[in-house]
């Protein structure tokens, strides 16, 4: 296994850049044993390089390029508070093609990567066919979103669309918009498929151009003085209701 000791090594620089992305790239970062193992098992994730610390206890498959970093250097490039000694640089999967039928979740401007990662995890658990992100959303393959998804981003088909092309791409799907108030009770909705459930930006909500195209407008009834739920929590309620009742 090759050992790298220089902080100026191109691979080390790549890891630092991917840990704090400013723009979407053709590679992304996986940190920790669970995510690296999930990537090695997932058919759609192609590992470029596995990086381990000098104190890592474990094995790396022989058919994967692996390099070793001194413990101090590894800790300095890791984005985790308590790294477990392994990370990987992977190639971003190609954009998924939307298949007719099924249930989609559309993230229209979800900016918090932790929320986006949680929604991806929820979507896989609820049996969603694919997750769509529109312009203004966080990168689903950014470090925080990948960690928040707990590996689901490696298995759930992800399709990134520009907002101007979104409606054309979603043609054939019934659009259901989730809003904080004035919609029908989500428990009383018709979840017949194909359906795409639209989730809007934290705080600002859905763009009116999308909202006006929705066939259904859904609301989660709330008591007390609560104005809205966290978008991932709201997504979980609606997606599992859709999974339970949709056909």
N, C-alpha and C positions, 0 to 999 in steps of 0.2 A: 504494500500500500504506500502510495506516494505521501510524503510529509511536506507540508508547507509551513514556513516559519515567518515569512515576510508579510507585514500588514499591507504592503503595496502590491501583493500578488493580485493579478486580474480577477481570480475567483473570489478572493476575499473582498475586493471592491464590489463585485457583483452582489455578493450576499448582503453587504451593507446597504447597497442601493435598493435591493428588493425588500429589505426589512422596513424601509421607510419610503414606499413608492410615491412618486409625485405624478406619474403617468402610467398608463397601462402598458405592459411589456409582453413579450412573447414567452416569458418565463415567470414563475412564481416560487415562493418560498414555503417550505413545510418544516415546521420545527417540532421536535419531540418524537419519541418512539412510536406513539400511537398513530400520529399522522403519517409518519414515514412508512410504517407498516401498512396502513390503509392505502397509501399511494402505490406501494409495491403490489398490493393485491388487486387494486382497481384496474380494470381493462382500459379505461380512458386516460389514465394518468401515466405519462412517460417520464421516468426519472432521468435527469441529465447527470447529476453527480450527487452522491451521498457524502456528507462531511461528518466526521466524528472527532471528538476530543481525544487527547492522548490518554485520558482516564476512562474512556467509554468501555463498558463491560457488555459485550453482546457480539452479534455476528452480522455481517453484511453479505447479501447474496453475491456469489462469485461473478455473475453476469452483469453486475452494476459497477460503474466507475466509482471508486471511493478514494477519498483523501483524508489525511489526518492533520489536525491542527493542535498546537500546544494548548493546554487547558486555558491559559490566560487569554490567548488570542481567540479561542472558540467562545469564551464567555463574553468577550468584547463585541463580537459580531452577532451574538444571539439577541433576539428581541424578548426573550423570556426572563422573568425574575429569577427562576430556578431552573436553568437548562439541564436536561438529562443526558447531554453529551452527543446528540445526534440531530442532524437536520439534513434537508435535501433541497436541491434546486431541480425543479421539474418544468417541463414544457407545458404551456397553457393548452388545454384541449381546444380543438376547433369549435367554433360556435355551433351549437346543436340546431338541427333542422326541426321545426315544429311539425309534428305529425297531426293529421286530422283526428278529431275525437279527443276524449280524455279531459283532464282538468289541468288548467294552467294557473300559476300565480304570477301576476305582473307587478313588479316593483317599480313604481313610477316616481323616481326621485328619492328613494330611501338612502339618506346620506350617511347615517351612522353604520360603519362596517360591522359593529357588534350586533346591531339589530338585523342587518342583512344576513349575517352568518346564522343567527338564530332562526330566521325565516327559512333559510335553505334547509336547515336540519328538520324543522317542523314539516316543511313541504315533503321531504323524503319520507318521513314517518307517516304522513297522511296519504301517501300514495299518489302524490301529484305527478303528472306526466313530465312536466318541465317547468323551469322557472325562467321568466323573462325579466331582464333589466332594461329600463329606458334611460336615455341621457339624463344626467344629473344624479344617478344612483352611484353609490360606492362601488368599488371594484370587488366583485365576488371572490376574486383570487388574490386580494390584498391579505397581508398576514393576519390582521384581526378578524376579518370575515372568514378566512379559512379556519382559524382556531375556533371561532364561534360556531361554525358548522359541524365541528367535531368529525370531519371527514366526509360529510354528506356532499360537499361541493365536488368531491371526486367521483361521486356515483350518480347524482341527479343531473340530467341534461340541463345546461345553462345556455340561454340564448340572449345575447346583448343586441338591442335594437336602438336605432336612433328614433327619437319621438316622432319625427315626420313620417317614418315608415311603419310605425307601430300598428296603426289601424288597418293598413293593408295586410300586414303579416298576420293580424289576428282575425282576418275575415273568415267567417265560418264558425267562430266561437261566440257564444252568448256572453256579453260583457256584464259583469256584476261588480259594481263599485261599492267599496266599504267606506262609510262615512260615520262621523261621531254621532250625528243626530238627524232626525227627519227622514230616515229611510224605513223600510219595512223590517220587522223583527227578523233577524237572521235565522231564527229557528223555524220560521214559517215560510221561508223562501223555497222556490222550486230549483233544485240543483241538477236538473236534467243536463246531460252533457251532449255536445262539447261546450265547455264553459271556461272563461278566463276571469279570475277574481283580481280586481285592481286594488292595489294598496298605494296610498299616496304618501307624500313627503311628511315627515314628522313636523307637526305644527301647522304647516300651510295646507296640507291635504292634497287632494287630487287637482290637477290642472282642469279648468272648466271644459276645455276641448275634449278631454277624455270622459269627464263626468256626464256631459250631455249626450254622449254616444252610448251610455250604459243602458241596457235593457232592464236591469235590476239595480236598485240602490238599497244597500243593506246597512242596518245599524244594530249594534249590540246594546240592549237596554241596560241602563246603569242606575243605581240608587244613590242617594246622598247628593253631594255637591261635586262629584267627580265629573270632569268635562270630557275626558277621553282616556283610553287605555294605551299603554305602550303598544306600538305597532306590531311587535312580534307576538305579544299576548293576544291581541285582537286577531291576528292571522291564525293563531293556533285554534281559537274557538271556531272561527268560520271554516277553516280547512278541514278540521275533524268532523264538523257537522256536514260539510259537503261530502266527505268520505263516507260517512255513515248513511247518508240518504241519497247520494247521487248514483245515477245509473248510466 
